[in-house]
Amino acid sequence: MRSINLNSYVDAFKTLNQEQFKRYLDYFGIQVKKQESADICVFVNEMLGKGVFSNQLSNFFVSYSIPQISKEFDLLRFGDNYTLNIEIKHSSSEERIAKQLTQNNYYLKTLDTPVVIYAYVVQTHNVFTLDENEHLKKTTLEELVAAINDQQHKKIDNISALFKPSVYLVSPLNSTEKFMAGSYFLNGNQSEVRTDIIKMFAENSVPFIAIEGKPGTGKTLLTYDIAKYYIDLGWNVCLFHCGYLAEGHEILRDKHSWNISPIKDIYHVLEQPITYDLIIVDETQRIYTEQLETIIKYVTDNKMKCIFSYDPEQVISFSESKRNTVGKIEQLTHKKYKLSEKIRTNKEIASFITNLFNKNKSNPNIEYKNIHLQYFDCSNSLRHYLEQLNEDGWEVINYTTSSFYKLTYDQYQVGTRNAHLVIGQEFDKVAAVINQHFYYDDLGFLWARSEPGAPPYRLDKMLYQILTRARQEIAIVVYKNKPMLEACLKILGK
């Protein structure tokens, strides 16, 4: 996307025909509706009438959206002394303006430059800003003019390089206190689903809700946000996690009094003399059939509400793959929502994982700057390297091993995290080993052989679970597997 001079924007809108104007905006990567362009013209003309010169209207980005977040800014400009954001509203309530300016300020202040933010209402010519306590206050056109004139603005060639989507993503399990403090925002897709679920429950339309989402779509954040909403309303919410409880779960339970339990405790929990309003099951794809049937019967008998949150691909064992969990949920009187926008995993990581598990889905247009590759043929050297990664702040996630037999990958695994213990969590930098058991079939799909004594967990599914925990960077360490090294090099364009 390119920045534009707002005076030029106005002249083009006034003098070019519709097709020419569209092509002109396409050059800058700007997509706006006709009314929005008309509103920008009203604003710019008012600024020109107040003494702002054309050269002071340069370097503005119009209708910029942060990649993967769906957060859009009407007018945005960067400067050495502060970042300037101006929202143009045709008409709006003060409540909606306050909400938008607060959200914008949240996203912009991560750039480590002071933020100056305004809203201009076209119909009334009113101007609003945030005070030092981030409360909305009405201000003057003269103050807005001064903000434009006083900014030491600069040209930015790649605006998206300034924003890392993962910086704005709060995990209920890894950033638990920020989550509980409400220091996060849902993206457009999440907000729409949340609003609709609350409406469905208020109308008592269906007892069961299903939320399906692939890694990086914000499924966990949305699920826990909904739980938090109803807990704050005073509902008695029971949340089951289909796996081991992480530290974040324990904080929610012990410090914030959430009723949250591992699914293995289901029978003990449901036997308690407590009347629940809502049961939420997270990572439902891993639930046992009898556990699922118990919850369905309990919800039906007690005329409660229930939310199942899951990703059908995030299974680890052969038995989990064979269960028809999603099919059983589909047969219920329910409403299903499918999250589609990836917000945690950046496009580079998502593309690499897709290509790794399916050789037919290569993307030669992506430069993999955040995928790192190493090869080892000695287990001792590999273990020392993984220990170094651990010391350098990487999450080295192991394959879940056997409690009874010594396996080949026990020789080099470090730390305590394994594929089962990180379910539902996310980390900035993740390291994983692709060992000698991995191979591609004739159709180009990635598989892994099981070794004698290994538990009934699929290595390929555990690798998928491990890699999809990453938000920013992945380190692939290939061990004793030259074909896999070749495949990784090919993906990376080497």
Salt bridges, closest charged atoms under 4 A:
ASP26 OD2 - LYS22 NZ 3.08
ASP39 OD1 - HIS90 ND1 2.94
GLU46 OE1 - HIS125 ND1 2.63
ASP80 OD1 - LYS154 NZ 3.57
GLU134 OE2 - LYS109 NZ 3.64
GLU142 OE2 - LYS50 NZ 3.47
GLU177 OE2 - LYS255 NZ 3.18
GLU177 OE1 - HIS256 NE2 3.33
ASP196 OD2 - LYS335 NZ 3.32
GLU212 OE1 - LYS336 NZ 2.66
GLU212 OE2 - LYS338 NZ 3.71
ASP225 OD2 - ARG194 NE 2.46
ASP232 OD2 - LYS228 NZ 3.64
ASP254 OD1 - ARG253 NE 2.81
ASP265 OD1 - LYS264 NZ 3.35
ASP282 OD2 - HIS241 ND1 3.83
GLU283 OE2 - LYS219 NZ 3.87
ASP301 OD2 - LYS297 NZ 2.69
GLU313 OE1 - LYS461 NZ 3.60
GLU320 OE2 - ARG286 NH2 2.87
GLU330 OE1 - HIS334 NE2 3.66
GLU330 OE2 - LYS336 NZ 3.00
ASP377 OD2 - LYS480 NZ 3.72
GLU387 OE2 - ARG383 NE 3.90
GLU387 OE1 - HIS384 ND1 3.54
GLU395 OE1 - ARG417 NE 2.61
GLU426 OE1 - ARG344 NH1 3.57
GLU426 OE2 - ARG471 NH1 3.07
ASP428 OD1 - ARG471 NH2 2.91
GLU451 OE2 - HIS437 NE2 3.07
ASP460 OD2 - ARG458 NH2 2.69
GLU473 OE1 - HIS372 NE2 2.67
